[in-house]
Amino acid sequence: MAERKITFVDTTMRDGSHAVRHSFTEEQVSQIAGRLDKCGVQLIELSHGDGLGGSSYTYGFSRTDEFTLMEAAAREIKNGRLTVLLLPGIGTIADLKQAKACGAKAVRVATHVTEADVSAEHIYAAKELDMMAVGFLMMVHTAPVERIVEEAKKMESYGADYINLADSAGYLMPDDVKERITAVREAVNIPVGFHAHNNMGLAIANSLIAVQSGADFVDGTLRGLGAGAGNAQIEVLAGVMKRNGYETGLDFYGLMDLAAEVVEPIMLRPQTIDNGSLMLAYTGVYSSFLLHVYDAAKKYSLDPRDILVELGRRKMVGGQEDMIIDVAYQLTQKA
């Protein structure tokens, strides 16, 4: 066991937005952000599930404008950093500037694992705005380790403060996580982080392996709220890290109380590994596709598992949610 400080990133109000169909209210984010801050969480992420600019017909409209939510959260955060996600092509530099004006102090610029080059101008812009900038590589199961290292080094060269590897489909096994984190950690001169999904029940184990392999940042959400079967459950992560001798600076009991008192009552469904979530991991499909797949399956009277298999076969990636309906329709024509 090692006395090493691990920085936690809470994404309840971003990845968790998928699970509540982007319905967070000002009152809810005020409570969650304020109490996360008091619990010692240093990076508190809030935006549409698909990042800045994500509120749309394609990705789902937000009940409350995210910039309004950011202002509400920023008023409550005294010690940590309000953080946003930005996917180039969905969010813009203008969106980033507005987020900064609303109180955001950090941005995680997310790209598909082989497309780090599209993050350059957004990372540059973040640094010019005096924001913490994170290079966020999604779907890391879809590229060989050598390519992941190459893309991570690009983000480092653009000025990223750390590199985050995201197991967006919950596909990776612990050995896969160890291999990827170790390789990137040895190749760059900045810290590395890890973002897990629980579609095969491995989010906590994979997060622990990531830390043991050198990750200094780890993502989680209250009650595991997130796309698919959800993320690593942050209150569980806090306990696991504490048990394994890592310094977190977190109020373990406070996180448990926040999860039980505020987040659990607003969940639309338990964050369990249902058949659809399991198929996300099995087929390697992006976790935020799940609710869109359920909608398409209902519309065309299909088994959602069949849609997921076809999405996996076509190697669909984040940002292609609008194609799910097309795929479902095409499957009906084959029947």
C-alpha positions, 0 to 999 in steps of 0.5 A: 500500500502506498501513501500517494494522493489520488485526485477524484473527479466527480462527473455525476452532473455530466455523465450522470446527465445521460441517466436522468435524461438531462433533467437536472435542476438548479436546486439539484446541482446546487445541492450536489455541487455544494456538498461535493465541494465540502466533501473535498472533491477537487474537480466537479464536472457539469455539462450536458452528458455530451458536453458543451453544446450537447443540448440538441435534437440529436443528443437530447435537450436539457431541461435547464440550460447548462450555463444556468446550471453552471452559475448555480453550481459555481456559487456553491463551490468554494474550494474545488474547480467547476469542470466542463466537458467539451467534444470538438465538433459539438462544443465550440470555443465560444461555448468554452468562453461562456462556461468560463464566464459562468464559473468553470475553471477546468475543461476536459477536451474529449476526442475519439482515441485516434483523433487527438489532433482535433483537440489542439485549438480547444486546449490552446484556448483553455490555456489562454483562458487560464483554465486547467485543460485535460486531454480526454481520450474516449473509447480507448479499447478500440486502438492499440496501445502504441496508438493511444500513446501517440495520441496522448503525446499529441495532447501533451504537446498542445498543453494538456495538464493531464491525460485521461483515458476513458473506457467509454464502453466498459469493455476493458479487462483489468489487464487491459487497463494496466497495460494502457495506463502504464504505457501512457504514464511512461510516455508522457511527463504529465499525470494520467487519469482513468474514467470507467464504466460499469457495463461488465461490473469492473468499474471499481476494480479497473479504477483501482488497477489504474491507480496501482498502475500510476494513474493520479486522477480517477473519475466517479459518480454518486451512486454510479449515475452515468451512461449505460450501467453507470460509472465507478461509484465514487463513494465506493471508490473513496472507501476502496482507495482508503482501504488500499492506503491511498490519500484522497482527502475525501469525506467518506461518510459525507459522500455516502450521505449525499448519494443517499439523500440527494442523488438516489431520489432523483434517479429514474432507474437503479444503476444496474447492469441490465441486458442492454448495458451488458451488451454495450460492453460485450459489443464495445459500443459507446455507453451513452448510446444505450437510451437512444438504442432503447428508444429505437428498439421500441419504435421499430419493435426490435430487440435492443441487443440486435441493434447494439450488435450491429452498432458494434459491427459497424464500429460506431463511435461517440457523436454518431447517435443520430445514426442509431435510428437509421441502423434500427430501420435498416435492421427491419428491412432485413427481417 
